[in-house]
Amino acid sequence: MLCYLNSARRVLQRIDVSEMSRSDINSMLAARGFRKEADAQQQGDEGAERSYGVPDEAPKPIVDEAAESVRVDL
């Protein structure tokens, strides 16, 4: 799981996400193949709802923090 989060963070650092909504970020990560399907399979939930990237219920500062790191790294 930690490897997944580090990979997703590297993708977000290369893109300016400051103007993107969480659902846009989730869609972008899903399009790049970042999925948490392994979590659902480990729990045995075949029909479990799968989440992508940044969860919608995540507090806004997490996304803003990622956007700040993008500006610094560029």
PDB file of N, CA, C and O in Angstrom:
ATOM      1  N   MET A   1       0.823  -1.188   0.000  1.00  0.00           N
ATOM      2  CA  MET A   1       0.000   0.000   0.000  1.00  0.00           C
ATOM      3  C   MET A   1       0.872   1.258   0.000  1.00  0.00           C
ATOM      4  O   MET A   1       0.563   2.237  -0.679  1.00  0.00           O
ATOM      5  N   LEU A   2       1.956   1.219   0.764  1.00  0.00           N
ATOM      6  CA  LEU A   2       2.848   2.373   0.826  1.00  0.00           C
ATOM      7  C   LEU A   2       3.473   2.650  -0.538  1.00  0.00           C
ATOM      8  O   LEU A   2       3.637   3.806  -0.930  1.00  0.00           O
ATOM      9  N   CYS A   3       3.817   1.595  -1.249  1.00  0.00           N
ATOM     10  CA  CYS A   3       4.379   1.741  -2.598  1.00  0.00           C
ATOM     11  C   CYS A   3       3.365   2.421  -3.519  1.00  0.00           C
ATOM     12  O   CYS A   3       3.723   3.288  -4.317  1.00  0.00           O
ATOM     13  N   TYR A   4       2.091   2.019  -3.399  1.00  0.00           N
ATOM     14  CA  TYR A   4       1.012   2.616  -4.189  1.00  0.00           C
ATOM     15  C   TYR A   4       0.923   4.113  -3.914  1.00  0.00           C
ATOM     16  O   TYR A   4       0.841   4.917  -4.843  1.00  0.00           O
ATOM     17  N   LEU A   5       0.940   4.486  -2.634  1.00  0.00           N
ATOM     18  CA  LEU A   5       0.824   5.897  -2.270  1.00  0.00           C
ATOM     19  C   LEU A   5       2.018   6.704  -2.758  1.00  0.00           C
ATOM     20  O   LEU A   5       1.852   7.829  -3.228  1.00  0.00           O
ATOM     21  N   ASN A   6       3.209   6.148  -2.652  1.00  0.00           N
ATOM     22  CA  ASN A   6       4.404   6.849  -3.136  1.00  0.00           C
ATOM     23  C   ASN A   6       4.353   7.048  -4.644  1.00  0.00           C
ATOM     24  O   ASN A   6       4.727   8.111  -5.139  1.00  0.00           O
ATOM     25  N   SER A   7       3.895   6.040  -5.379  1.00  0.00           N
ATOM     26  CA  SER A   7       3.788   6.159  -6.836  1.00  0.00           C
ATOM     27  C   SER A   7       2.764   7.218  -7.217  1.00  0.00           C
ATOM     28  O   SER A   7       3.014   8.037  -8.101  1.00  0.00           O
ATOM     29  N   ALA A   8       1.617   7.204  -6.554  1.00  0.00           N
ATOM     30  CA  ALA A   8       0.579   8.196  -6.843  1.00  0.00           C
ATOM     31  C   ALA A   8       1.072   9.601  -6.508  1.00  0.00           C
ATOM     32  O   ALA A   8       0.782  10.549  -7.239  1.00  0.00           O
ATOM     33  N   ARG A   9       1.803   9.742  -5.428  1.00  0.00           N
ATOM     34  CA  ARG A   9       2.330  11.055  -5.045  1.00  0.00           C
ATOM     35  C   ARG A   9       3.308  11.579  -6.093  1.00  0.00           C
ATOM     36  O   ARG A   9       3.295  12.767  -6.413  1.00  0.00           O
ATOM     37  N   ARG A  10       4.160  10.696  -6.631  1.00  0.00           N
ATOM     38  CA  ARG A  10       5.107  11.121  -7.675  1.00  0.00           C
ATOM     39  C   ARG A  10       4.355  11.623  -8.903  1.00  0.00           C
ATOM     40  O   ARG A  10       4.768  12.605  -9.519  1.00  0.00           O
ATOM     41  N   VAL A  11       3.261  10.966  -9.264  1.00  0.00           N
ATOM     42  CA  VAL A  11       2.459  11.418 -10.404  1.00  0.00           C
ATOM     43  C   VAL A  11       1.881  12.794 -10.110  1.00  0.00           C
ATOM     44  O   VAL A  11       1.935  13.686 -10.956  1.00  0.00           O
ATOM     45  N   LEU A  12       1.328  12.970  -8.911  1.00  0.00           N
ATOM     46  CA  LEU A  12       0.725  14.253  -8.550  1.00  0.00           C
ATOM     47  C   LEU A  12       1.761  15.371  -8.494  1.00  0.00           C
ATOM     48  O   LEU A  12       1.426  16.528  -8.752  1.00  0.00           O
ATOM     49  N   GLN A  13       2.996  15.056  -8.166  1.00  0.00           N
ATOM     50  CA  GLN A  13       4.036  16.076  -8.097  1.00  0.00           C
ATOM     51  C   GLN A  13       4.410  16.595  -9.479  1.00  0.00           C
ATOM     52  O   GLN A  13       4.913  17.711  -9.604  1.00  0.00           O
ATOM     53  N   ARG A  14       4.174  15.811 -10.503  1.00  0.00           N
ATOM     54  CA  ARG A  14       4.517  16.246 -11.864  1.00  0.00           C
ATOM     55  C   ARG A  14       3.401  17.052 -12.513  1.00  0.00           C
ATOM     56  O   ARG A  14       3.584  17.599 -13.601  1.00  0.00           O
ATOM     57  N   ILE A  15       2.252  17.129 -11.861  1.00  0.00           N
ATOM     58  CA  ILE A  15       1.087  17.791 -12.443  1.00  0.00           C
ATOM     59  C   ILE A  15       0.608  18.877 -11.489  1.00  0.00           C
ATOM     60  O   ILE A  15       0.609  18.675 -10.274  1.00  0.00           O
ATOM     61  N   ASP A  16       0.202  20.021 -12.020  1.00  0.00           N
ATOM     62  CA  ASP A  16      -0.348  21.085 -11.179  1.00  0.00           C
ATOM     63  C   ASP A  16      -1.788  20.730 -10.829  1.00  0.00           C
ATOM     64  O   ASP A  16      -2.689  20.852 -11.659  1.00  0.00           O
ATOM     65  N   VAL A  17      -1.992  20.289  -9.593  1.00  0.00           N
ATOM     66  CA  VAL A  17      -3.322  19.855  -9.161  1.00  0.00           C
ATOM     67  C   VAL A  17      -4.046  20.933  -8.356  1.00  0.00           C
ATOM     68  O   VAL A  17      -5.108  20.673  -7.791  1.00  0.00           O
ATOM     69  N   SER A  18      -3.485  22.131  -8.299  1.00  0.00           N
ATOM     70  CA  SER A  18      -4.071  23.180  -7.465  1.00  0.00           C
ATOM     71  C   SER A  18      -5.474  23.576  -7.918  1.00  0.00           C
ATOM     72  O   SER A  18      -6.287  23.985  -7.089  1.00  0.00           O
ATOM     73  N   GLU A  19      -5.777  23.468  -9.195  1.00  0.00           N
ATOM     74  CA  GLU A  19      -7.088  23.857  -9.713  1.00  0.00           C
ATOM     75  C   GLU A  19      -7.991  22.659  -9.993  1.00  0.00           C
ATOM     76  O   GLU A  19      -9.077  22.818 -10.550  1.00  0.00           O
ATOM     77  N   MET A  20      -7.553  21.476  -9.615  1.00  0.00           N
ATOM     78  CA  MET A  20      -8.331  20.267  -9.897  1.00  0.00           C
ATOM     79  C   MET A  20      -9.165  19.870  -8.685  1.00  0.00           C
ATOM     80  O   MET A  20      -8.738  20.039  -7.543  1.00  0.00           O
ATOM     81  N   SER A  21     -10.362  19.340  -8.947  1.00  0.00           N
ATOM     82  CA  SER A  21     -11.182  18.812  -7.855  1.00  0.00           C
ATOM     83  C   SER A  21     -10.689  17.415  -7.499  1.00  0.00           C
ATOM     84  O   SER A  21      -9.931  16.805  -8.253  1.00  0.00           O
ATOM     85  N   ARG A  22     -11.120  16.915  -6.352  1.00  0.00           N
ATOM     86  CA  ARG A  22     -10.709  15.572  -5.944  1.00  0.00           C
ATOM     87  C   ARG A  22     -11.174  14.525  -6.949  1.00  0.00           C
ATOM     88  O   ARG A  22     -10.448  13.573  -7.237  1.00  0.00           O
ATOM     89  N   SER A  23     -12.387  14.699  -7.486  1.00  0.00           N
ATOM     90  CA  SER A  23     -12.875  13.711  -8.451  1.00  0.00           C
ATOM     91  C   SER A  23     -12.048  13.743  -9.735  1.00  0.00           C
ATOM     92  O   SER A  23     -11.821  12.700 -10.349  1.00  0.00           O
ATOM     93  N   ASP A  24     -11.592  14.939 -10.150  1.00  0.00           N
ATOM     94  CA  ASP A  24     -10.716  15.035 -11.322  1.00  0.00           C
ATOM     95  C   ASP A  24      -9.383  14.334 -11.064  1.00  0.00           C
ATOM     96  O   ASP A  24      -8.855  13.643 -11.935  1.00  0.00           O
ATOM     97  N   ILE A  25      -8.846  14.521  -9.856  1.00  0.00           N
ATOM     98  CA  ILE A  25      -7.587  13.867  -9.491  1.00  0.00           C
ATOM     99  C   ILE A  25      -7.775  12.356  -9.475  1.00  0.00           C
ATOM    100  O   ILE A  25      -6.932  11.614  -9.980  1.00  0.00           O
ATOM    101  N   ASN A  26      -8.891  11.899  -8.890  1.00  0.00           N
ATOM    102  CA  ASN A  26      -9.174  10.461  -8.845  1.00  0.00           C
ATOM    103  C   ASN A  26      -9.291   9.884 -10.249  1.00  0.00           C
ATOM    104  O   ASN A  26      -8.766   8.805 -10.525  1.00  0.00           O
ATOM    105  N   SER A  27      -9.979  10.599 -11.140  1.00  0.00           N
ATOM    106  CA  SER A  27     -10.143  10.133 -12.521  1.00  0.00           C
ATOM    107  C   SER A  27      -8.802  10.061 -13.239  1.00  0.00           C
ATOM    108  O   SER A  27      -8.530   9.106 -13.967  1.00  0.00           O
ATOM    109  N   MET A  28      -7.967  11.073 -13.030  1.00  0.00           N
ATOM    110  CA  MET A  28      -6.654  11.094 -13.658  1.00  0.00           C
ATOM    111  C   MET A  28      -5.798   9.929 -13.168  1.00  0.00           C
ATOM    112  O   MET A  28      -5.133   9.269 -13.966  1.00  0.00           O
ATOM    113  N   LEU A  29      -5.810   9.675 -11.859  1.00  0.00           N
ATOM    114  CA  LEU A  29      -5.037   8.558 -11.317  1.00  0.00           C
ATOM    115  C   LEU A  29      -5.584   7.221 -11.815  1.00  0.00           C
ATOM    116  O   LEU A  29      -4.813   6.312 -12.121  1.00  0.00           O
ATOM    117  N   ALA A  30      -6.895   7.100 -11.898  1.00  0.00           N
ATOM    118  CA  ALA A  30      -7.502   5.860 -12.388  1.00  0.00           C
ATOM    119  C   ALA A  30      -7.109   5.615 -13.842  1.00  0.00           C
ATOM    120  O   ALA A  30      -6.847   4.478 -14.232  1.00  0.00           O
ATOM    121  N   ALA A  31      -7.068   6.680 -14.645  1.00  0.00           N
ATOM    122  CA  ALA A  31      -6.683   6.543 -16.047  1.00  0.00           C
ATOM    123  C   ALA A  31      -5.232   6.092 -16.188  1.00  0.00           C
ATOM    124  O   ALA A  31      -4.868   5.459 -17.179  1.00  0.00           O
ATOM    125  N   ARG A  32      -4.412   6.417 -15.202  1.00  0.00           N
ATOM    126  CA  ARG A  32      -3.004   6.013 -15.224  1.00  0.00           C
ATOM    127  C   ARG A  32      -2.780   4.653 -14.573  1.00  0.00           C
ATOM    128  O   ARG A  32      -1.641   4.206 -14.440  1.00  0.00           O
ATOM    129  N   GLY A  33      -3.860   3.997 -14.170  1.00  0.00           N
ATOM    130  CA  GLY A  33      -3.739   2.642 -13.645  1.00  0.00           C
ATOM    131  C   GLY A  33      -3.563   2.536 -12.144  1.00  0.00           C
ATOM    132  O   GLY A  33      -3.269   1.450 -11.645  1.00  0.00           O
ATOM    133  N   PHE A  34      -3.732   3.618 -11.409  1.00  0.00           N
ATOM    134  CA  PHE A  34      -3.611   3.565  -9.954  1.00  0.00           C
ATOM    135  C   PHE A  34      -4.954   3.161  -9.368  1.00  0.00           C
ATOM    136  O   PHE A  34      -5.879   3.969  -9.283  1.00  0.00           O
ATOM    137  N   ARG A  35      -5.046   1.917  -8.972  1.00  0.00           N
ATOM    138  CA  ARG A  35      -6.293   1.393  -8.422  1.00  0.00           C
ATOM    139  C   ARG A  35      -5.997   0.625  -7.151  1.00  0.00           C
ATOM    140  O   ARG A  35      -4.910   0.073  -6.982  1.00  0.00           O
ATOM    141  N   LYS A  36      -6.958   0.597  -6.274  1.00  0.00           N
ATOM    142  CA  LYS A  36      -6.806  -0.136  -5.024  1.00  0.00           C
ATOM    143  C   LYS A  36      -7.550  -1.466  -5.089  1.00  0.00           C
ATOM    144  O   LYS A  36      -8.131  -1.904  -4.096  1.00  0.00           O
ATOM    145  N   GLU A  37      -7.533  -2.097  -6.234  1.00  0.00           N
ATOM    146  CA  GLU A  37      -8.236  -3.364  -6.398  1.00  0.00           C
ATOM    147  C   GLU A  37      -7.663  -4.442  -5.500  1.00  0.00           C
ATOM    148  O   GLU A  37      -8.397  -5.318  -5.041  1.00  0.00           O
ATOM    149  N   ALA A  38      -6.376  -4.395  -5.244  1.00  0.00           N
ATOM    150  CA  ALA A  38      -5.746  -5.409  -4.398  1.00  0.00           C
ATOM    151  C   ALA A  38      -6.356  -5.399  -3.001  1.00  0.00           C
ATOM    152  O   ALA A  38      -6.515  -6.455  -2.389  1.00  0.00           O
ATOM    153  N   ASP A  39      -6.698  -4.223  -2.495  1.00  0.00           N
ATOM    154  CA  ASP A  39      -7.314  -4.130  -1.169  1.00  0.00           C
ATOM    155  C   ASP A  39      -8.645  -4.860  -1.137  1.00  0.00           C
ATOM    156  O   ASP A  39      -8.918  -5.601  -0.192  1.00  0.00           O
ATOM    157  N   ALA A  40      -9.472  -4.666  -2.145  1.00  0.00           N
ATOM    158  CA  ALA A  40     -10.780  -5.317  -2.187  1.00  0.00           C
ATOM    159  C   ALA A  40     -10.627  -6.826  -2.330  1.00  0.00           C
ATOM    160  O   ALA A  40     -11.401  -7.584  -1.746  1.00  0.00           O
ATOM    161  N   GLN A  41      -9.640  -7.267  -3.097  1.00  0.00           N
ATOM    162  CA  GLN A  41      -9.431  -8.699  -3.279  1.00  0.00           C
ATOM    163  C   GLN A  41      -8.914  -9.344  -2.007  1.00  0.00           C
ATOM    164  O   GLN A  41      -9.283 -10.479  -1.705  1.00  0.00           O
ATOM    165  N   GLN A  42      -8.066  -8.650  -1.250  1.00  0.00           N
ATOM    166  CA  GLN A  42      -7.552  -9.190   0.002  1.00  0.00           C
ATOM    167  C   GLN A  42      -8.670  -9.380   1.012  1.00  0.00           C
ATOM    168  O   GLN A  42      -8.634 -10.323   1.802  1.00  0.00           O
ATOM    169  N   GLN A  43      -9.652  -8.508   1.000  1.00  0.00           N
ATOM    170  CA  GLN A  43     -10.760  -8.602   1.930  1.00  0.00           C
ATOM    171  C   GLN A  43     -11.816  -9.587   1.446  1.00  0.00           C
ATOM    172  O   GLN A  43     -12.738  -9.919   2.191  1.00  0.00           O
ATOM    173  N   GLY A  44     -11.696 -10.052   0.220  1.00  0.00           N
ATOM    174  CA  GLY A  44     -12.642 -11.009  -0.318  1.00  0.00           C
ATOM    175  C   GLY A  44     -13.933 -10.389  -0.803  1.00  0.00           C
ATOM    176  O   GLY A  44     -14.903 -11.108  -1.045  1.00  0.00           O
ATOM    177  N   ASP A  45     -13.976  -9.096  -0.952  1.00  0.00           N
ATOM    178  CA  ASP A  45     -15.176  -8.417  -1.423  1.00  0.00           C
ATOM    179  C   ASP A  45     -15.115  -8.299  -2.940  1.00  0.00           C
ATOM    180  O   ASP A  45     -14.521  -7.361  -3.473  1.00  0.00           O
ATOM    181  N   GLU A  46     -15.721  -9.237  -3.622  1.00  0.00           N
ATOM    182  CA  GLU A  46     -15.701  -9.204  -5.086  1.00  0.00           C
ATOM    183  C   GLU A  46     -16.436  -7.979  -5.619  1.00  0.00           C
ATOM    184  O   GLU A  46     -15.997  -7.367  -6.593  1.00  0.00           O
ATOM    185  N   GLY A  47     -17.541  -7.622  -4.992  1.00  0.00           N
ATOM    186  CA  GLY A  47     -18.332  -6.489  -5.469  1.00  0.00           C
ATOM    187  C   GLY A  47     -18.039  -5.210  -4.724  1.00  0.00           C
ATOM    188  O   GLY A  47     -18.831  -4.269  -4.779  1.00  0.00           O
ATOM    189  N   ALA A  48     -16.929  -5.154  -4.034  1.00  0.00           N
ATOM    190  CA  ALA A  48     -16.610  -3.965  -3.233  1.00  0.00           C
ATOM    191  C   ALA A  48     -16.406  -2.759  -4.137  1.00  0.00           C
ATOM    192  O   ALA A  48     -15.861  -2.861  -5.236  1.00  0.00           O
ATOM    193  N   GLU A  49     -16.847  -1.646  -3.654  1.00  0.00           N
ATOM    194  CA  GLU A  49     -16.640  -0.409  -4.401  1.00  0.00           C
ATOM    195  C   GLU A  49     -15.160  -0.061  -4.344  1.00  0.00           C
ATOM    196  O   GLU A  49     -14.566  -0.032  -3.266  1.00  0.00           O
ATOM    197  N   ARG A  50     -14.572   0.200  -5.487  1.00  0.00           N
ATOM    198  CA  ARG A  50     -13.138   0.484  -5.544  1.00  0.00           C
ATOM    199  C   ARG A  50     -12.924   1.992  -5.563  1.00  0.00           C
ATOM    200  O   ARG A  50     -13.655   2.738  -6.215  1.00  0.00           O
ATOM    201  N   SER A  51     -11.906   2.413  -4.832  1.00  0.00           N
ATOM    202  CA  SER A  51     -11.598   3.839  -4.796  1.00  0.00           C
ATOM    203  C   SER A  51     -10.278   4.077  -5.522  1.00  0.00           C
ATOM    204  O   SER A  51      -9.430   3.188  -5.603  1.00  0.00           O
ATOM    205  N   TYR A  52     -10.119   5.267  -6.037  1.00  0.00           N
ATOM    206  CA  TYR A  52      -8.937   5.624  -6.805  1.00  0.00           C
ATOM    207  C   TYR A  52      -8.290   6.860  -6.195  1.00  0.00           C
ATOM    208  O   TYR A  52      -8.973   7.802  -5.794  1.00  0.00           O
ATOM    209  N   GLY A  53      -6.958   6.842  -6.130  1.00  0.00           N
ATOM    210  CA  GLY A  53      -6.228   8.044  -5.752  1.00  0.00           C
ATOM    211  C   GLY A  53      -6.621   8.633  -4.417  1.00  0.00           C
ATOM    212  O   GLY A  53      -6.639   7.937  -3.402  1.00  0.00           O
ATOM    213  N   VAL A  54      -6.935   9.912  -4.419  1.00  0.00           N
ATOM    214  CA  VAL A  54      -7.281  10.637  -3.203  1.00  0.00           C
ATOM    215  C   VAL A  54      -8.748  10.388  -2.890  1.00  0.00           C
ATOM    216  O   VAL A  54      -9.602  10.666  -3.732  1.00  0.00           O
ATOM    217  N   PRO A  55      -9.068   9.874  -1.709  1.00  0.00           N
ATOM    218  CA  PRO A  55     -10.474   9.621  -1.392  1.00  0.00           C
ATOM    219  C   PRO A  55     -11.281  10.912  -1.346  1.00  0.00           C
ATOM    220  O   PRO A  55     -10.773  11.950  -0.922  1.00  0.00           O
ATOM    221  N   ASP A  56     -12.551  10.849  -1.786  1.00  0.00           N
ATOM    222  CA  ASP A  56     -13.397  12.034  -1.801  1.00  0.00           C
ATOM    223  C   ASP A  56     -13.612  12.606  -0.413  1.00  0.00           C
ATOM    224  O   ASP A  56     -13.807  13.813  -0.267  1.00  0.00           O
ATOM    225  N   GLU A  57     -13.579  11.756   0.619  1.00  0.00           N
ATOM    226  CA  GLU A  57     -13.800  12.252   1.972  1.00  0.00           C
ATOM    227  C   GLU A  57     -12.522  12.797   2.612  1.00  0.00           C
ATOM    228  O   GLU A  57     -12.539  13.208   3.772  1.00  0.00           O
ATOM    229  N   ALA A  58     -11.430  12.803   1.875  1.00  0.00           N
ATOM    230  CA  ALA A  58     -10.166  13.319   2.414  1.00  0.00           C
ATOM    231  C   ALA A  58     -10.277  14.827   2.624  1.00  0.00           C
ATOM    232  O   ALA A  58     -10.916  15.517   1.830  1.00  0.00           O
ATOM    233  N   PRO A  59      -9.672  15.333   3.665  1.00  0.00           N
ATOM    234  CA  PRO A  59      -9.716  16.780   3.890  1.00  0.00           C
ATOM    235  C   PRO A  59      -8.983  17.525   2.776  1.00  0.00           C
ATOM    236  O   PRO A  59      -7.989  17.029   2.246  1.00  0.00           O
ATOM    237  N   LYS A  60      -9.456  18.673   2.434  1.00  0.00           N
ATOM    238  CA  LYS A  60      -8.902  19.482   1.350  1.00  0.00           C
ATOM    239  C   LYS A  60      -7.406  19.783   1.519  1.00  0.00           C
ATOM    240  O   LYS A  60      -6.697  19.816   0.513  1.00  0.00           O
ATOM    241  N   PRO A  61      -6.886  20.004   2.744  1.00  0.00           N
ATOM    242  CA  PRO A  61      -5.458  20.323   2.871  1.00  0.00           C
ATOM    243  C   PRO A  61      -4.521  19.270   2.293  1.00  0.00           C
ATOM    244  O   PRO A  61      -3.404  19.607   1.901  1.00  0.00           O
ATOM    245  N   ILE A  62      -4.933  18.010   2.227  1.00  0.00           N
ATOM    246  CA  ILE A  62      -4.075  16.982   1.641  1.00  0.00           C
ATOM    247  C   ILE A  62      -3.823  17.296   0.169  1.00  0.00           C
ATOM    248  O   ILE A  62      -2.689  17.209  -0.304  1.00  0.00           O
ATOM    249  N   VAL A  63      -4.876  17.660  -0.551  1.00  0.00           N
ATOM    250  CA  VAL A  63      -4.735  17.998  -1.965  1.00  0.00           C
ATOM    251  C   VAL A  63      -3.927  19.284  -2.102  1.00  0.00           C
ATOM    252  O   VAL A  63      -3.064  19.381  -2.975  1.00  0.00           O
ATOM    253  N   ASP A  64      -4.197  20.271  -1.250  1.00  0.00           N
ATOM    254  CA  ASP A  64      -3.453  21.527  -1.312  1.00  0.00           C
ATOM    255  C   ASP A  64      -1.976  21.310  -1.006  1.00  0.00           C
ATOM    256  O   ASP A  64      -1.117  21.944  -1.616  1.00  0.00           O
ATOM    257  N   GLU A  65      -1.676  20.417  -0.065  1.00  0.00           N
ATOM    258  CA  GLU A  65      -0.284  20.113   0.270  1.00  0.00           C
ATOM    259  C   GLU A  65       0.427  19.502  -0.935  1.00  0.00           C
ATOM    260  O   GLU A  65       1.585  19.823  -1.202  1.00  0.00           O
ATOM    261  N   ALA A  66      -0.259  18.627  -1.661  1.00  0.00           N
ATOM    262  CA  ALA A  66       0.319  18.031  -2.865  1.00  0.00           C
ATOM    263  C   ALA A  66       0.564  19.108  -3.919  1.00  0.00           C
ATOM    264  O   ALA A  66       1.587  19.089  -4.603  1.00  0.00           O
ATOM    265  N   ALA A  67      -0.369  20.044  -4.050  1.00  0.00           N
ATOM    266  CA  ALA A  67      -0.212  21.121  -5.028  1.00  0.00           C
ATOM    267  C   ALA A  67       0.976  22.008  -4.664  1.00  0.00           C
ATOM    268  O   ALA A  67       1.720  22.440  -5.545  1.00  0.00           O
ATOM    269  N   GLU A  68       1.157  22.280  -3.379  1.00  0.00           N
ATOM    270  CA  GLU A  68       2.296  23.086  -2.943  1.00  0.00           C
ATOM    271  C   GLU A  68       3.612  22.396  -3.290  1.00  0.00           C
ATOM    272  O   GLU A  68       4.551  23.048  -3.745  1.00  0.00           O
ATOM    273  N   SER A  69       3.685  21.086  -3.079  1.00  0.00           N
ATOM    274  CA  SER A  69       4.924  20.376  -3.379  1.00  0.00           C
ATOM    275  C   SER A  69       5.198  20.372  -4.876  1.00  0.00           C
ATOM    276  O   SER A  69       6.355  20.336  -5.294  1.00  0.00           O
ATOM    277  N   VAL A  70       4.136  20.409  -5.691  1.00  0.00           N
ATOM    278  CA  VAL A  70       4.319  20.463  -7.143  1.00  0.00           C
ATOM    279  C   VAL A  70       4.977  21.783  -7.516  1.00  0.00           C
ATOM    280  O   VAL A  70       5.917  21.811  -8.310  1.00  0.00           O
ATOM    281  N   ARG A  71       4.491  22.862  -6.952  1.00  0.00           N
ATOM    282  CA  ARG A  71       5.063  24.173  -7.276  1.00  0.00           C
ATOM    283  C   ARG A  71       6.525  24.260  -6.844  1.00  0.00           C
ATOM    284  O   ARG A  71       7.346  24.849  -7.547  1.00  0.00           O
ATOM    285  N   VAL A  72       6.849  23.680  -5.699  1.00  0.00           N
ATOM    286  CA  VAL A  72       8.220  23.721  -5.193  1.00  0.00           C
ATOM    287  C   VAL A  72       9.142  22.874  -6.056  1.00  0.00           C
ATOM    288  O   VAL A  72      10.268  23.278  -6.348  1.00  0.00           O
ATOM    289  N   ASP A  73       8.664  21.690  -6.468  1.00  0.00           N
ATOM    290  CA  ASP A  73       9.504  20.774  -7.227  1.00  0.00           C
ATOM    291  C   ASP A  73       9.741  21.232  -8.663  1.00  0.00           C
ATOM    292  O   ASP A  73      10.735  20.839  -9.273  1.00  0.00           O
ATOM    293  N   LEU A  74       8.862  22.043  -9.205  1.00  0.00           N
ATOM    294  CA  LEU A  74       9.039  22.500 -10.577  1.00  0.00           C
ATOM    295  C   LEU A  74      10.111  23.545 -10.587  1.00  0.00           C
ATOM    296  O   LEU A  74      10.438  24.083 -11.645  1.00  0.00           O
TER     297      LEU A  74
END
